[in-house]
């Protein structure tokens, strides 16, 4: 399958900034966190890991022209 758009290179700075912030939050480097400990909530690190994975999956779908949800190529 051929890449349609190279989002990772075109927006490398923005992507790096987002991933850096996710890494910092995941490692607990946050200020003003209210400390919500609701048993139904996932741990902060788990949520950050999930967000990072979903972000990378989205970039792949954009770059390869895949539909949202199905992952089928649209071109």
C-alpha positions in Angstrom: 0.0 0.0 0.0 1.4 3.4 -1.0 1.4 6.4 1.3 -1.0 9.1 0.2 0.3 11.9 2.5 3.3 12.0 4.8 1.7 13.7 7.8 4.6 12.6 10.1 7.2 14.6 8.1 4.9 17.5 7.1 3.8 18.2 10.7 6.8 16.8 12.6 7.2 19.7 15.0 3.6 19.7 16.0 3.5 15.9 16.4 6.7 16.0 18.5 5.2 18.6 20.8 2.0 16.6 21.3 3.9 13.3 22.0 6.3 15.1 24.4 3.3 16.5 26.4 1.7 13.0 26.5 5.0 11.6 27.7 5.3 14.2 30.4 1.8 13.7 31.6 2.2 9.9 31.6 5.2 10.1 33.8 3.3 12.2 36.3 4.9 15.6 35.5 1.7 17.6 35.8 0.6 20.5 37.9 -2.8 21.1 39.5 -4.1 17.5 39.1 -7.1 17.2 41.4 -6.3 13.6 42.4 -9.5 12.1 41.3 -9.4 8.4 42.4 -12.7 7.2 41.1 -12.5 3.4 40.9 -14.0 3.4 37.4 -11.3 5.6 36.0 -8.2 4.2 34.3 -4.8 5.2 35.6 -3.3 8.3 34.1 -0.4 6.3 32.5 -2.9 3.8 31.0 -4.9 6.7 29.4 -1.7 8.3 28.1 -0.5 5.0 26.5 -4.0 4.6 24.9 -4.0 8.1 23.6 -0.5 7.7 22.1 -1.5 4.4 20.4 -4.7 5.9 19.0 -2.8 9.0 17.8 -0.3 6.8 15.9 -3.2 4.8 14.4 -4.9 8.0 13.2 -1.7 9.2 11.5 -1.4 5.9 9.7 -5.0 6.1 8.5 -4.4 9.7 7.2 -1.1 8.9 5.6 -2.4 5.8 3.8 -5.8 7.2 2.9 -7.8 4.8 5.1 -11.4 5.3 6.3 -12.0 6.2 9.9 -13.2 3.2 11.9 -12.9 0.6 9.2 -9.2 1.1 8.2 -10.1 0.4 4.5 -8.3 2.4 1.9 -10.4 5.2 0.4 -8.3 5.9 -2.7 
